[in-house]
Amino acid sequence: MIFEDLRELLLSIAEEDAIISILFSFFIKNKGYSTQILEKIIFYGVTIGWFEIINVENDNIPYTDIEWRMDNVFQEVVFCDNDFAVKTLLTQEGGIPELFRKFIL
């Protein structure tokens, strides 16, 4: 993923604007990325404990997979600790934490 798009993805998650339908529309339909690259980044974040995939209406309902569809308005990717997210994204050079730089093309 190019630098600017990876930064946009991480900021979307931090701003709680990462509903799957929005990510699908912007990154897959408009930017041409595959679901595989988005899943690699998102599930990497889940694995390291930074992200979780939740139900929009009830954040006590977690998900272990993503339904990549334009009409998926029920799943959202969020930071587990939003304060950490803001501090990390704003203090890292260019807004991309070191752990995620391996996804830059």
N, C-alpha and C positions, 0 to 999 in steps of 0.2 A: 504494500500500500504506500502511496506517496506520502511524504511528510505532512503536508497540509491536510490530507484526508484522514490520516491517523489522528492528528491533533483534533480535527473536527469530531471524529468518533468518540474520543475520550472526553471531550468537552460536552458532547451530547449526553453521555452517560452521567457526567458530573452534574449537569444542569437538569437531570431527571427528564430528559426529552428523548429517551432512547426506546420508545415504543417500537416493537418489531415492524409494524407497518411503515413507520417513518424511516427506520433504517433500511428496510427493503426498498422503499421508493427512492430514497436518496442514493444509497451506496450501490445497490444492485441495478436498479432500472436506469438511474441517471448517470452514475459514474462507471458502471460496467464491471464492478467487482463481483466475484463469485461468493456464494454462500459459504464455501469452504474457508476462504480467507477471513471472512467475518467471524465464523465459528472458531477458527484458530485463535484469533485475538480475544474474543469474548470468553471462551472456555479457558484460555490461559489466565485471564483475569479471575475467573471463578476458582481455578486451581490454586492460585497464589493467595486467595482469600480477599481479593479486592472487590470483585463483582459478585452479584447474584442476579438470577433471573426470577422475577416475581410476577404475580398476578397484579394487574393495574388496580383492581378494586379491592383486593385483599392481599396485602404484602406478607401475610402469614402463609400464603400458598406459594411455595417455591417450585421451580421447574428444573429438570435436569437435561432438557432438550429444548430446541427452539423450532417453532413452526414458521418457516419462512414463507409468509403469504402477505399480499397487499392488504388483506382484510384482518390481519392479526393485530387487533387493538387491545388484546387482553394480556399480552406478555410484554414485560419491560426489563431492560438491563439497567441496574442501578449499582452505585458504589455501596459497599457494606457500611462504610463510615464516610458520610459526605464531607465532614470537616477535613478528614484526611485527604479526600479527593481534591478539594479546593487547594489546600496547602501544597500538596504534591504537584498538581498541575501548574500552579502559579510559580513554584520555586524551581522547577526543572527548566533547563535551558530549552527554550522553544515550546514549553508546555508538554513535552513528552518525557515521561519518566524513563530512566535508564533501562528498566526491566522490559519496556515495550519497544525500545529502539530496534530490536531484532526484526520487527515487522516492517521496517522502512525499506522500500525498494531503492 
